[in-house]
Amino acid sequence: MMKQYVASKKGGPFQLATAPYPTPGLDEVCIRSRAVGLNPLDWKNLYYGEMVKTWPEVFGIDAAGVVEVVGANVTALKAGDAVVSLAGHGGRAGAFQDVTTVPAHFASKKPTAWTFEQAASVPVLIVGGSSGVGSSAVQLLRLALPSATILTTNSPKHNAHVAGLGATTCIDRSNPKLVEAVKAASPDGKGVDAIIDAVAGAAGEPDLFDVLRKDGPRLYSQVFTGDKIAVPEGVVGTPVFGRMTFQTPGGMNAMSKLVDLVDEGTFKLPLQVQVVGKGLDGIGPGLEKLKAGVSGTKYVVSL
């Protein structure tokens, strides 16, 4: 048997429950969690039920731990491997439990230089450049497009960090003339070809779409946050959820390749990590702390 941290109904409360030890499918692994990252989607699911089909539910998207059991078809991982993983997919419960079961390609060996807490924190104009997803996007874009102009919006206190990850120019997110500032920072003053919105910035600032150049492809990628955003006519909008990566060509290798980049020193930890609790009981208070607002920091609970 094992323990789960269960959201009993929409809005809570959380309760500790006992569940049978899981049996992995042929292509799955069972991971004993050592740390779980607290994701904004966790508290939004709790209060709004955006992605919840039935209650009660076990949340948790980001995790790190040690493999205990592997399915018959799994060859890349074995019992005893320290791993970083996504969780909560295909009817399986999320990471807020002692042992989490995930598809094997959702997990990869943990970077040797990272603690379990750091591993559980690991996501053009990038809106929210100092967020976990935004900071990761800056690095990956710089690797893919070495000469690209990468602009970000973020709090000025994070400028040095975001620029160090590869941003060309950081723009104050609270600038009352944000559109003008972005255009001025673009190569020809006409704006950008694409927006990656990591924090649903366009939900509260629809004028943000005006930074797209009139003669460009006018692309808008919204990282899924549960917020509803009206994409104007003439803009190609694409909602993005992390697991969609696995559906792209080569995507099944995404987790292992990211770890390779970390071990090579090419990809840096996108955010500083703060441990806000220990044990499953620390998750609820941690989510309330996250809901209250945080910038440039990933909250993690050690297990």
C-alpha positions as CSV (number, residue, x, y, z in Angstrom):
1,M,0.0,0.0,0.0
2,M,1.0,3.6,-0.4
3,K,-0.2,7.1,0.4
4,Q,-1.9,9.7,-2.0
5,Y,-2.6,13.4,-1.5
6,V,-6.1,13.6,-2.9
7,A,-8.2,16.6,-3.8
8,S,-11.6,15.4,-2.6
9,K,-13.7,17.9,-4.6
10,K,-13.4,21.2,-6.5
11,G,-11.9,23.8,-4.2
12,G,-10.6,21.1,-1.9
13,P,-9.8,20.1,0.8
14,F,-6.9,17.8,0.3
15,Q,-6.9,14.5,2.2
16,L,-4.3,11.8,2.8
17,A,-5.6,8.5,1.4
18,T,-4.3,4.9,1.1
19,A,-4.1,3.2,-2.3
20,P,-2.8,-0.1,-3.6
21,Y,0.8,-0.2,-4.9
22,P,0.5,0.3,-8.7
23,T,1.3,-2.2,-11.4
24,P,3.0,-0.7,-14.5
25,G,1.8,-1.4,-18.0
26,L,4.1,-2.9,-20.5
27,D,5.6,0.5,-21.5
28,E,5.3,2.2,-18.1
29,V,7.5,2.7,-15.0
30,C,6.7,3.1,-11.3
31,I,8.7,5.9,-9.6
32,R,9.0,6.6,-5.9
33,S,8.9,10.3,-5.7
34,R,11.7,12.2,-3.8
35,A,10.4,15.7,-4.8
36,V,7.5,17.2,-6.6
37,G,7.3,20.6,-8.3
38,L,4.3,22.8,-7.7
39,N,2.8,24.0,-11.0
40,P,0.2,26.7,-11.5
41,L,-1.9,24.2,-13.3
42,D,-2.2,22.3,-10.0
43,W,-3.9,25.0,-8.1
44,K,-6.0,26.0,-11.1
45,N,-7.2,22.4,-11.4
46,L,-8.0,22.5,-7.7
47,Y,-10.1,25.7,-7.8
48,Y,-11.5,25.6,-11.4
49,G,-11.3,21.9,-12.4
50,E,-10.1,22.9,-15.8
51,M,-8.7,19.5,-16.7
52,V,-10.5,17.3,-14.1
53,K,-12.9,14.7,-15.4
54,T,-14.0,13.3,-12.1
55,W,-13.4,13.9,-8.4
56,P,-11.6,13.0,-6.2
57,E,-8.3,13.5,-8.1
58,V,-4.6,13.3,-7.5
59,F,-2.7,16.2,-9.1
60,G,1.0,16.8,-9.7
61,I,2.8,17.3,-13.0
62,D,6.5,17.7,-12.2
63,A,8.3,15.0,-10.3
64,A,11.7,13.4,-9.6
65,G,12.4,10.2,-7.8
66,V,13.8,6.6,-8.2
67,V,12.4,3.9,-10.4
68,E,11.1,0.9,-8.5
69,V,9.4,-1.2,-11.1
70,V,9.5,-1.2,-14.9
71,G,7.1,-2.7,-17.5
72,A,8.1,-5.7,-19.6
73,N,8.8,-3.6,-22.7
74,V,11.0,-1.0,-21.0
75,T,14.7,-1.1,-21.7
76,A,16.0,2.4,-21.3
77,L,15.3,2.5,-17.5
78,K,15.7,0.0,-14.7
79,A,14.9,-0.2,-11.0
80,G,17.2,2.1,-9.0
81,D,17.6,4.8,-11.7
82,A,17.2,8.3,-10.4
83,V,14.8,10.1,-12.8
84,V,13.0,13.3,-13.7
85,S,9.5,12.9,-15.0
86,L,6.2,14.3,-16.1
87,A,3.1,12.7,-14.5
88,G,-0.7,12.4,-14.8
89,H,-1.5,11.0,-18.2
90,G,-3.8,8.4,-19.8
91,G,-6.0,8.0,-16.7
92,R,-3.1,7.7,-14.3
93,A,-3.0,9.7,-11.2
94,G,-0.5,12.6,-10.9
95,A,2.7,13.0,-8.8
96,F,1.2,13.9,-5.5
97,Q,1.6,10.3,-4.1
98,D,4.3,8.0,-2.9
99,V,4.7,6.1,-6.1
100,T,3.7,7.5,-9.5
101,T,3.2,5.4,-12.7
102,V,4.1,7.1,-16.1
103,P,4.9,6.1,-19.7
104,A,8.6,5.3,-19.8
105,H,9.2,8.1,-22.4
106,F,7.8,10.6,-19.8
107,A,10.9,9.9,-17.6
108,S,14.6,10.2,-18.1
109,K,17.6,9.7,-15.9
110,K,18.2,12.7,-13.7
111,P,21.0,15.1,-14.6
112,T,23.9,14.1,-12.3
113,A,24.6,17.6,-11.2
114,W,21.0,18.3,-10.1
115,T,19.4,17.5,-6.8
116,F,15.9,15.8,-6.8
117,E,14.4,19.2,-5.9
118,Q,16.1,20.9,-8.9
119,A,15.0,18.1,-11.2
120,A,11.4,18.6,-10.2
121,S,11.5,22.3,-11.3
122,V,12.4,21.7,-14.8
123,P,9.0,24.0,-19.2
124,V,10.4,35.9,-31.2
125,L,8.7,37.5,-28.1
126,I,8.5,35.4,-25.0
127,V,5.9,36.8,-22.7
128,G,6.9,35.8,-19.2
129,G,10.6,35.3,-19.9
130,S,11.4,34.8,-16.3
131,S,8.9,32.0,-15.8
132,G,10.0,28.3,-15.9
133,V,8.6,27.8,-19.4
134,G,9.8,31.2,-20.6
135,S,13.3,30.7,-19.3
136,S,13.5,27.3,-20.9
137,A,12.1,28.6,-24.2
138,V,14.8,31.3,-24.3
139,Q,17.5,28.7,-24.0
140,L,16.1,26.3,-26.5
141,L,15.4,29.0,-29.0
142,R,18.9,30.3,-28.7
143,L,20.2,26.8,-29.4
144,A,18.0,26.3,-32.4
145,L,18.3,29.8,-33.8
146,P,21.7,31.2,-32.8
147,S,21.3,34.5,-34.6
148,A,17.6,35.1,-33.8
149,T,16.4,38.2,-32.0
150,I,14.8,36.9,-28.8
151,L,12.8,39.5,-26.9
152,T,11.2,38.8,-23.5
153,T,8.8,40.6,-21.1
154,N,9.6,40.1,-17.4
155,S,10.2,42.0,-14.2
156,P,13.4,44.1,-14.5
157,K,14.9,42.3,-11.4
158,H,15.2,39.2,-13.6
159,N,16.9,40.9,-16.6
160,A,20.4,39.7,-15.9
161,H,19.3,36.1,-15.4
162,V,17.1,36.0,-18.6
163,A,19.7,37.8,-20.7
164,G,22.3,35.3,-19.4
165,L,20.1,32.5,-20.8
166,G,20.1,34.0,-24.2
167,A,17.6,36.8,-24.5
168,T,18.6,39.7,-26.8
169,T,16.5,42.3,-25.0
170,C,14.4,42.2,-21.8
171,I,11.5,44.6,-21.6
172,D,9.7,45.6,-18.4
173,R,6.4,43.7,-18.3
174,S,4.7,46.7,-16.6
175,N,5.8,49.2,-19.3
176,P,2.6,51.2,-20.1
177,K,3.9,51.4,-23.7
178,L,4.8,47.8,-24.0
179,V,3.8,47.4,-27.7
180,E,5.9,50.4,-28.6
181,A,8.8,49.1,-26.6
182,V,8.7,45.7,-28.2
183,K,8.5,47.1,-31.7
184,A,11.4,49.5,-30.9
185,A,13.6,46.5,-29.8
186,S,12.7,44.5,-33.0
187,P,15.4,44.5,-35.8
188,D,13.6,46.9,-38.1
189,G,11.1,48.5,-35.7
190,K,8.1,46.7,-37.3
191,G,7.6,44.1,-34.6
192,V,8.1,40.3,-34.3
193,D,7.1,37.3,-36.3
194,A,5.9,35.2,-33.4
195,I,4.9,35.3,-29.8
196,I,5.3,32.6,-27.2
197,D,3.0,33.4,-24.3
198,A,4.2,31.4,-21.3
199,V,1.9,33.2,-18.8
200,A,-1.3,34.0,-20.6
201,G,-0.2,37.6,-20.8
202,A,-2.6,38.3,-23.7
203,A,-5.6,37.4,-21.5
204,G,-5.2,40.7,-19.6
205,E,-3.5,42.7,-22.4
206,P,-5.1,41.9,-25.8
207,D,-3.2,44.8,-27.4
208,L,-0.2,42.4,-27.1
209,F,-1.1,41.0,-30.6
210,D,-0.2,44.4,-32.0
211,V,3.5,43.6,-31.6
212,L,3.2,41.1,-34.5
213,R,4.5,42.6,-37.7
214,K,1.9,43.2,-40.4
215,D,3.9,41.4,-43.2
216,G,5.1,38.5,-41.0
217,P,3.6,35.0,-40.4
218,R,1.8,36.4,-37.3
219,L,2.1,33.4,-35.1
220,Y,0.9,33.1,-31.5
221,S,1.7,30.1,-29.3
222,Q,-0.2,30.0,-26.0
223,V,1.3,27.7,-23.3
224,F,-1.8,26.1,-21.7
225,T,-2.6,27.7,-18.4
226,G,-6.4,27.3,-18.3
227,D,-7.0,30.9,-19.3
228,K,-9.2,31.7,-22.2
229,I,-7.6,34.0,-24.8
230,A,-9.3,35.4,-27.9
231,V,-6.9,35.3,-30.8
232,P,-7.7,38.0,-33.4
233,E,-8.4,37.3,-37.0
234,G,-5.3,37.1,-39.1
235,V,-3.2,35.6,-36.3
236,V,-2.4,31.9,-36.3
237,G,-2.9,30.8,-32.7
238,T,-1.7,27.4,-31.4
239,P,-2.4,26.2,-27.8
240,V,0.6,24.3,-26.5
241,F,0.7,21.7,-23.7
242,G,4.0,20.2,-22.7
243,R,3.1,16.6,-23.5
244,M,2.4,17.6,-27.1
245,T,6.1,17.5,-27.6
246,F,6.0,13.7,-27.6
247,Q,3.7,13.8,-30.6
248,T,6.2,15.7,-32.8
249,P,8.9,14.0,-34.9
250,G,11.6,12.8,-32.5
251,G,9.6,14.0,-29.6
252,M,9.7,10.6,-27.8
253,N,13.4,11.4,-27.1
254,A,12.7,14.9,-25.7
255,M,13.2,14.1,-22.0
256,S,16.5,12.2,-22.5
257,K,17.9,14.8,-24.9
258,L,17.1,17.6,-22.5
259,V,19.0,15.8,-19.8
260,D,21.9,15.4,-22.3
261,L,21.9,19.2,-22.7
262,V,22.0,19.7,-19.0
263,D,24.9,17.3,-18.6
264,E,26.7,19.1,-21.4
265,G,26.2,22.4,-19.6
266,T,24.2,23.8,-22.6
267,F,20.9,24.0,-20.7
268,K,20.8,25.7,-17.3
269,L,18.3,25.4,-14.5
270,P,15.7,27.9,-15.6
271,L,14.6,29.1,-12.1
272,Q,16.0,29.1,-8.6
273,V,14.4,26.4,-6.5
274,Q,12.8,27.0,-3.1
275,V,11.7,24.0,-1.0
276,V,8.4,25.1,0.7
277,G,7.5,21.9,2.4
278,K,8.3,18.3,3.2
279,G,6.0,15.3,2.9
280,L,2.7,15.0,1.1
281,D,1.1,17.3,3.7
282,G,3.3,20.1,2.6
283,I,1.7,20.2,-0.9
284,G,-1.5,22.0,0.0
285,P,0.1,25.0,1.8
286,G,2.7,25.1,-0.9
287,L,0.0,25.5,-3.6
288,E,-1.7,28.3,-1.6
289,K,1.7,30.0,-1.5
290,L,2.1,29.6,-5.3
291,K,-1.5,30.8,-5.9
292,A,-0.7,34.0,-4.0
293,G,2.0,34.8,-6.6
294,V,5.7,34.1,-7.2
295,S,8.3,35.4,-9.7
296,G,11.5,33.8,-10.8
297,T,11.2,30.9,-8.4
298,K,10.0,27.3,-8.6
299,Y,8.4,25.9,-5.4
300,V,9.1,22.3,-4.6
301,V,8.1,19.9,-1.9
302,S,10.5,17.2,-0.8
303,L,9.2,13.7,-0.1
